[in-house]
């Protein structure tokens, strides 16, 4: 089958010329609409350029990249490097009008071709001639003049979420995050969220941020990224967490001599205790009391010898009991990092049949935990610090909402969710690998952070400057009204109540990562709180979308699935049969399963059905209904930053 008429080179040249010479945009916009571009990312770029021009802002590469980052569409259109690629490929800015004519001409040809295909399908179905002509006129009217569309009503908060603000991370972390995302062609959100979990692994249990009074926040986080299968999650995990395993090996080598020495001391003390006990047992009555005292002292001395455990920073799919024991053995620090979400099913009772959330709840809060042991008395972990860094599939996100205790006991309230836009289908082939110097700096610095803090038994205390404390108070003031009944966060008050603490924790991690070897000796600055607050804005928007998705009914979920297909393909019209072939899945098993989803999209103004032709009088298969898509679907939406905007207006 022939591909639809288009000239990708001309599309790239038009956009590149507009970026090189923003004064041409008004002239070119008179010839081209965003829907005239065959490539959806080119249409999105042209729409953004025209919007900037209409607002009086020059659509140069820097302004356009900043605008797309603000709307959350930068990754979807190819990232900032793609803008520079477009510029470098422009043959001549003087020929921009000629390139625009080529793009517009191909768009008209596609319209004619698509209309002809629809009419052919109707004719082949045996539709009555009169009905066929009536439908033809309807299609011509709708595709040429178009009826007025009202702005669509959003399906919850899941669309056009903000992109991960990697620029707020310390330079060596931000460079690695961007480079890994570019090489793997994955959303920056994935590498960014896992990088935060890596910093949490290094510092968790070894540092606390002192806000004011007795309020201290540990520096460990729970991050969960939601992406479908085939998103290269494992490759990103390997790149971001690999240095942690190298640092763990270094800790093991550093600890081995102490283990050997302790084991030897334990054997010597044990033999001395056995010898003393044997002597006391065989002594006569006159000497027995003194020998018993000596034997008791020797036994206590042998019991006091502690053999250090081999250091372990990272675990994968462990049970709650195993995680508790590891926390006890590792001095209260442990990270569960995995590109899969199996840990949720495990703690929900996959093996035991009984959910066990205590270690995860206390491990996040830093509450004292008692760990029972079969062979010895129970151990106390005074301030456990558990890190969670996962990438899960969308179905897992929906499943965990129904797992016993996850919402009611507060586990979900502790998670920083990221729901990035899937890049599969838009990935650039042959992307540049991570530069050696970037990977080396990341490995060395993350390893230094691990090794520097490894020796701390009591957590280092990081105070806030006076200005930093004022910033925290501003955040609290902005958040509190949102938690009230009817407030923006009233339905996620459990998550929102922990928001300020999460921002403080991230600020502590940024501070330590920028002061690798002496961070505990410096207070956290206001500028660091501001940067962490940008991360807070990002995670707040994504948390609302995650909880909205977890609470949505199946019709709404399927509607989002259909809407994602429309956005990804740039479809402006389609038949129900075509849609089914493209979106068939575990929840859309038959064409009839699309009915509720299409009804939701119709009610929200995303599409409308063209009046279907009558059933063929000669019998046979009826034609598949045809739908038109609201043009606003393919226009990027503005991104709102509730906390940051509230601070600006405070």
TITORDO-91598 format. One record per residue (C-alpha): residue in one letter; x, y, z. Coordinates in steps of 0.2 Angstrom, whole numbers, padded with zeros to 4 digits, always signed. Example, Ala and Ser with C-alpha at 12.3 -4.5 7.8 and 13.67 -1.06 7.14 Angstrom:
2
a+0062-0022+0039
s+0068-0005+0036
END
This chain:
650
x+0000+0000+0000
x+0007+0017-0005
x+0010+0030+0009
x+0000+0046+0009
x+0006+0060-0001
x+0019+0070+0009
x+0037+0078+0008
x+0045+0076+0025
x+0060+0086+0019
x+0049+0101+0014
x+0040+0100+0031
x+0057+0100+0040
x+0063+0115+0029
x+0047+0125+0033
x+0049+0124+0051
x+0068+0126+0051
x+0066+0142+0040
x+0053+0149+0052
x+0065+0146+0067
x+0080+0154+0058
x+0069+0169+0052
x+0054+0171+0064
x+0048+0186+0054
x+0042+0174+0040
x+0030+0165+0052
x+0015+0177+0048
x+0017+0175+0029
x+0019+0156+0031
x+0005+0154+0043
x-0007+0161+0029
x-0003+0146+0019
x-0001+0132+0032
x-0011+0125+0046
x-0004+0113+0059
x-0015+0099+0051
x-0007+0101+0035
x+0009+0093+0041
x+0010+0074+0038
x+0021+0071+0053
x+0012+0074+0070
x+0027+0081+0078
x+0029+0093+0064
x+0011+0099+0066
x+0013+0101+0085
x+0029+0111+0081
x+0020+0123+0069
x+0006+0125+0080
x+0018+0131+0094
x+0027+0142+0082
x+0011+0151+0077
x+0005+0153+0095
x+0021+0161+0100
x+0021+0172+0084
x+0003+0177+0088
x+0008+0182+0106
x+0022+0193+0099
x+0036+0181+0105
x+0049+0177+0092
x+0048+0159+0088
x+0067+0156+0089
x+0074+0139+0095
x+0077+0144+0113
x+0060+0152+0115
x+0051+0137+0106
x+0060+0124+0117
x+0056+0134+0133
x+0038+0135+0127
x+0037+0116+0123
x+0045+0112+0139
x+0032+0122+0149
x+0018+0114+0140
x+0025+0096+0142
x+0027+0093+0123
x+0046+0095+0121
x+0049+0076+0122
x+0035+0072+0110
x+0041+0083+0096
x+0059+0076+0097
x+0067+0086+0110
x+0078+0102+0109
x+0092+0093+0098
x+0078+0090+0085
x+0075+0109+0083
x+0094+0112+0080
x+0093+0097+0067
x+0079+0106+0058
x+0089+0122+0057
x+0104+0114+0051
x+0095+0106+0036
x+0087+0121+0029
x+0093+0123+0011
x+0088+0142+0010
x+0077+0153+0020
x+0073+0163+0004
x+0063+0147-0002
x+0052+0145+0013
x+0036+0150+0004
x+0040+0137-0009
x+0042+0124+0004
x+0026+0129+0012
x+0017+0127-0005
x+0024+0109-0006
x+0017+0105+0011
x+0000+0113+0008
x-0001+0104-0009
x+0002+0087-0002
x-0011+0091+0012
x-0024+0094-0001
x-0020+0078-0010
x-0021+0068+0006
x-0038+0075+0010
x-0044+0070-0008
x-0036+0053-0006
x-0044+0050+0011
x-0061+0056+0005
x-0060+0045-0010
x-0055+0030+0001
x-0070+0033+0012
x-0082+0034-0003
x-0074+0019-0010
x-0077+0009+0006
x-0095+0015+0006
x-0098+0011-0012
x-0090-0007-0010
x-0102-0010+0005
x-0117-0009-0007
x-0124+0008+0000
x-0138+0015-0010
x-0133+0028-0022
x-0144+0041-0015
x-0137+0038+0003
x-0119+0037-0004
x-0121+0055-0012
x-0129+0062+0004
x-0114+0055+0014
x-0102+0061+0001
x-0109+0079+0003
x-0108+0078+0022
x-0090+0072+0021
x-0086+0086+0009
x-0094+0099+0020
x-0086+0093+0036
x-0069+0091+0029
x-0069+0107+0019
x-0078+0120+0029
x-0080+0111+0046
x-0093+0114+0059
x-0088+0125+0075
x-0081+0115+0089
x-0081+0119+0107
x-0065+0117+0117
x-0065+0098+0123
x-0068+0095+0142
x-0053+0087+0149
x-0053+0068+0154
x-0047+0071+0171
x-0029+0078+0173
x-0020+0065+0163
x-0016+0075+0147
x-0002+0087+0144
x+0007+0084+0160
x+0023+0094+0163
x+0039+0087+0158
x+0052+0082+0172
x+0062+0098+0176
x+0080+0090+0175
x+0088+0107+0175
x+0085+0109+0194
x+0096+0094+0198
x+0114+0096+0201
x+0124+0098+0185
x+0132+0081+0186
x+0115+0072+0189
x+0106+0083+0176
x+0119+0079+0162
x+0118+0061+0165
x+0099+0061+0165
x+0098+0070+0149
x+0111+0060+0141
x+0103+0043+0146
x+0086+0049+0140
x+0093+0055+0123
x+0103+0039+0120
x+0089+0027+0125
x+0076+0039+0117
x+0065+0038+0133
x+0056+0052+0142
x+0068+0062+0154
x+0055+0059+0167
x+0061+0040+0169
x+0079+0044+0171
x+0076+0059+0182
x+0065+0050+0194
x+0077+0035+0195
x+0091+0047+0198
x+0082+0054+0213
x+0080+0037+0219
x+0098+0034+0217
x+0102+0049+0227
x+0090+0043+0240
x+0099+0027+0240
x+0116+0036+0243
x+0110+0048+0257
x+0094+0039+0264
x+0097+0035+0283
x+0113+0045+0283
x+0106+0063+0283
x+0090+0072+0289
x+0084+0090+0285
x+0079+0100+0301
x+0065+0111+0296
x+0061+0119+0313
x+0058+0113+0330
x+0057+0094+0331
x+0052+0093+0313
x+0065+0083+0303
x+0063+0075+0286
x+0074+0060+0281
x+0081+0060+0264
x+0074+0045+0257
x+0060+0044+0243
x+0048+0033+0235
x+0047+0036+0216
x+0036+0026+0204
x+0037+0029+0185
x+0022+0023+0174
x+0026+0017+0157
x+0020+0003+0145
x+0030-0012+0140
x+0044-0009+0127
x+0049+0008+0134
x+0067+0003+0138
x+0065+0004+0156
x+0078-0009+0160
x+0091+0001+0150
x+0088+0017+0159
x+0089+0008+0176
x+0105+0000+0172
x+0113+0016+0167
x+0107+0026+0182
x+0109+0013+0196
x+0124+0004+0189
x+0136+0016+0199
x+0127+0011+0215
x+0131-0007+0213
x+0150-0002+0210
x+0149+0008+0226
x+0142-0006+0235
x+0156-0017+0229
x+0168-0004+0235
x+0160-0004+0252
x+0161-0023+0252
x+0180-0023+0249
x+0182-0010+0262
x+0172-0020+0275
x+0179-0037+0272
x+0195-0035+0283
x+0184-0029+0298
x+0172-0044+0295
x+0187-0056+0295
x+0194-0048+0311
x+0177-0049+0319
x+0174-0067+0315
x+0191-0071+0322
x+0188-0062+0338
x+0171-0071+0339
x+0179-0088+0337
x+0192-0084+0350
x+0180-0077+0362
x+0168-0092+0359
x+0182-0104+0363
x+0187-0094+0379
x+0169-0095+0385
x+0167-0113+0381
x+0183-0117+0391
x+0178-0106+0405
x+0161-0115+0406
x+0169-0132+0405
x+0181-0127+0420
x+0166-0121+0430
x+0157-0137+0427
x+0171-0148+0433
x+0176-0138+0448
x+0173-0143+0465
x+0161-0133+0476
x+0174-0122+0484
x+0179-0114+0467
x+0163-0116+0457
x+0156-0099+0461
x+0172-0090+0456
x+0173-0100+0440
x+0155-0097+0436
x+0157-0079+0437
x+0172-0080+0425
x+0162-0091+0413
x+0148-0079+0413
x+0159-0064+0409
x+0167-0074+0395
x+0150-0078+0388
x+0145-0060+0388
x+0161-0055+0380
x+0159-0068+0366
x+0140-0062+0364
x+0146-0044+0363
x+0157-0047+0347
x+0147-0041+0332
x+0152-0047+0315
x+0147-0034+0302
x+0136-0039+0288
x+0142-0037+0270
x+0136-0020+0264
x+0120-0021+0252
x+0113-0005+0246
x+0100-0012+0233
x+0088-0026+0233
x+0075-0031+0220
x+0059-0040+0222
x+0060-0044+0241
x+0047-0049+0253
x+0042-0037+0267
x+0050-0049+0280
x+0066-0050+0270
x+0066-0031+0268
x+0065-0028+0286
x+0079-0040+0290
x+0090-0032+0277
x+0086-0015+0285
x+0091-0021+0302
x+0107-0029+0295
x+0112-0013+0285
x+0110-0001+0299
x+0093+0005+0293
x+0097+0009+0275
x+0091-0001+0260
x+0084+0003+0242
x+0072-0007+0232
x+0075-0003+0214
x+0067-0012+0200
x+0061-0009+0182
x+0046-0019+0186
x+0032-0018+0199
x+0032-0035+0206
x+0036-0029+0223
x+0018-0022+0225
x+0010-0039+0223
x+0023-0046+0235
x+0019-0034+0249
x+0001-0036+0245
x+0003-0055+0250
x+0007-0064+0234
x+0017-0077+0244
x+0010-0075+0262
x-0008-0072+0258
x-0008-0057+0270
x-0003-0039+0266
x+0012-0033+0276
x+0015-0014+0273
x+0023-0010+0290
x+0041-0010+0284
x+0037+0001+0269
x+0027+0013+0280
x+0039+0014+0294
x+0054+0014+0281
x+0048+0029+0273
x+0043+0039+0289
x+0059+0034+0299
x+0048+0027+0313
x+0057+0014+0325
x+0054-0004+0319
x+0057-0020+0328
x+0063-0035+0318
x+0060-0052+0325
x+0073-0066+0323
x+0072-0085+0325
x+0089-0088+0332
x+0092-0072+0343
x+0082-0059+0351
x+0073-0046+0341
x+0082-0031+0334
x+0077-0013+0334
x+0080-0001+0319
x+0079+0016+0327
x+0077+0026+0311
x+0075+0015+0295
x+0076+0023+0278
x+0069+0013+0264
x+0071+0020+0246
x+0059+0014+0233
x+0062+0017+0214
x+0051+0007+0202
x+0045+0008+0184
x+0028+0000+0182
x+0016-0003+0168
x-0001+0006+0168
x-0011-0009+0173
x+0000-0011+0188
x-0004+0007+0193
x-0023+0002+0192
x-0021-0014+0201
x-0012-0007+0216
x-0027+0005+0220
x-0037-0010+0224
x-0024-0019+0234
x-0029-0020+0253
x-0022-0006+0263
x-0012+0002+0250
x-0023+0018+0250
x-0031+0016+0268
x-0014+0014+0277
x-0005+0027+0267
x+0007+0018+0256
x+0001+0027+0240
x+0002+0044+0249
x+0021+0041+0251
x+0024+0039+0232
x+0030+0052+0220
x+0021+0047+0204
x+0028+0051+0186
x+0017+0047+0171
x+0027+0053+0156
x+0022+0053+0138
x+0027+0037+0129
x+0040+0040+0116
x+0038+0023+0107
x+0034+0027+0089
x+0043+0044+0090
x+0060+0038+0094
x+0075+0044+0084
x+0086+0030+0077
x+0105+0030+0080
x+0104+0043+0095
x+0121+0047+0102
x+0127+0037+0117
x+0131+0044+0134
x+0147+0054+0133
x+0161+0045+0142
x+0165+0061+0153
x+0147+0063+0158
x+0145+0044+0163
x+0162+0045+0172
x+0157+0061+0182
x+0141+0053+0187
x+0149+0037+0192
x+0163+0045+0202
x+0151+0058+0211
x+0137+0046+0215
x+0151+0034+0222
x+0158+0048+0232
x+0142+0052+0240
x+0139+0034+0245
x+0156+0031+0252
x+0156+0048+0261
x+0140+0045+0270
x+0142+0027+0273
x+0151+0029+0290
x+0138+0039+0298
x+0128+0030+0311
x+0118+0044+0318
x+0111+0054+0303
x+0119+0071+0299
x+0107+0085+0302
x+0105+0098+0288
x+0098+0114+0295
x+0088+0127+0284
x+0094+0145+0282
x+0081+0158+0288
x+0076+0162+0270
x+0075+0143+0266
x+0063+0141+0281
x+0053+0156+0274
x+0051+0147+0257
x+0045+0131+0266
x+0032+0142+0275
x+0026+0149+0258
x+0024+0131+0252
x+0014+0126+0267
x+0002+0142+0265
x-0001+0138+0247
x-0004+0119+0250
x-0016+0121+0265
x-0031+0128+0256
x-0030+0114+0243
x-0032+0101+0256
x-0049+0108+0262
x-0065+0099+0257
x-0069+0104+0239
x-0051+0110+0237
x-0040+0105+0222
x-0032+0092+0232
x-0047+0087+0243
x-0048+0070+0235
x-0030+0066+0238
x-0028+0074+0255
x-0017+0059+0261
x-0005+0063+0247
x-0006+0081+0248
x-0002+0081+0267
x+0015+0074+0263
x+0019+0086+0249
x+0029+0099+0259
x+0039+0085+0267
x+0043+0078+0250
x+0049+0094+0244
x+0060+0096+0259
x+0067+0079+0256
x+0071+0082+0238
x+0080+0099+0243
x+0091+0089+0255
x+0096+0077+0241
x+0100+0092+0230
x+0110+0100+0243
x+0120+0084+0247
x+0123+0081+0229
x+0130+0098+0226
x+0141+0097+0242
x+0147+0079+0240
x+0160+0079+0254
x+0154+0092+0266
x+0136+0094+0264
x+0132+0091+0282
x+0142+0106+0287
x+0132+0118+0277
x+0114+0124+0279
x+0101+0121+0265
x+0099+0137+0255
x+0082+0145+0249
x+0087+0143+0231
x+0088+0124+0234
x+0071+0124+0241
x+0065+0133+0226
x+0073+0120+0215
x+0065+0106+0225
x+0048+0115+0224
x+0049+0114+0205
x+0051+0095+0206
x+0036+0096+0219
x+0025+0105+0205
x+0030+0092+0193
x+0025+0077+0205
x+0009+0086+0211
x+0003+0087+0193
x+0007+0069+0190
x+0000+0063+0206
x-0017+0070+0202
x-0016+0061+0186
x-0011+0045+0194
x-0025+0045+0207
x-0037+0050+0194
x-0032+0036+0183
x-0033+0024+0197
x-0051+0029+0201
x-0057+0030+0183
x-0070+0018+0177
x-0066+0006+0162
x-0075+0017+0149
x-0064+0032+0154
x-0048+0022+0153
x-0053+0016+0136
x-0057+0033+0131
x-0040+0039+0136
x-0033+0024+0126
x-0042+0030+0111
x-0037+0048+0113
x-0019+0043+0115
x-0020+0034+0098
x-0029+0049+0090
x-0015+0061+0097
x-0001+0049+0092
x-0007+0046+0074
x-0013+0064+0071
x-0030+0057+0065
x-0043+0070+0060
x-0056+0057+0054
x-0058+0038+0056
x-0070+0024+0056
x-0075+0013+0070
x-0068-0002+0061
x-0051+0006+0058
x-0050+0012+0077
x-0054-0006+0083
x-0040-0013+0072
x-0028+0000+0079
x-0033-0001+0098
x-0038-0019+0100
x-0032-0024+0118
x-0036-0034+0133
x-0050-0021+0138
x-0056-0018+0120
x-0059-0036+0114
x-0073-0032+0102
x-0079-0017+0092
x-0094-0016+0104
x-0082-0012+0118
x-0078+0004+0109
x-0095+0011+0111
x-0094+0017+0129
x-0077+0025+0126
x-0083+0034+0110
x-0098+0040+0120
x-0086+0047+0133
x-0076+0056+0120
x-0091+0062+0111
x-0099+0069+0128
x-0082+0078+0131
x-0082+0086+0114
x-0066+0077+0107
x-0075+0070+0092
x-0092+0069+0083
x-0100+0055+0072
x-0105+0059+0054
x-0123+0054+0051
x-0121+0036+0045
x-0128+0031+0029
x-0143+0019+0029
x-0140+0000+0029
x-0138-0006+0011
x-0155-0011+0003
x-0146-0026-0006
x-0141-0033+0011
x-0123-0036+0016
x-0112-0028+0029
x-0117-0011+0035
x-0104+0003+0033
x-0093+0007+0048
x-0098+0024+0057
x-0086+0038+0053
x-0080+0050+0066
x-0072+0068+0065
x-0059+0074+0078
x-0060+0091+0087
x-0045+0101+0080
x-0040+0106+0097
x-0035+0088+0101
x-0019+0091+0091
x-0015+0108+0099
x-0004+0108+0114
x-0012+0114+0130
x-0004+0126+0143
x+0003+0118+0158
x-0002+0125+0176
x+0010+0124+0190
x-0001+0126+0205
x+0011+0128+0219
x+0024+0139+0210
x+0010+0150+0203
x+0003+0151+0221
x+0020+0157+0227
x+0021+0170+0214
x+0005+0178+0218
x+0007+0176+0237
END
